[in-house]
Amino acid sequence: MNGHNLLAYKLRKKRITYHMHDNAFLDISDVETAQKLSDRSNSEGLHKILDAFAKRDCPIAETLGLGYTWTVQQIECATDIMFKQACDLDPLYDEIIRTYFTTAYGKEVIAAGLTVRNLVFIPALA
């Protein structure tokens, strides 16, 4: 499950407009509500959803008094920062790019010759 896609789903349900590129939000019309929706995402809610699927798709488990234990195999935490105006990013942009490419991950990307997918380049911000 992708947290950004889960938030996008919740925004659609609340009829909050947003614009995404790949896995990045470029604009959200109601950032405060988006933050509240994101803060409410938790493993207990996911467990309830999975329990409902299990009950629907494998009812014999409940009949036999069995249950499920849900585990997370991999989790990624992200800190997304949104700027109100492109010019607010100007003083930080060069340092952000420099830091990205001087971290271990950035060096691996360069060494492998891979395309940086999650770095959204917006010409107006450069």
Disulfide bonds with the S-S distance in Angstrom:
none
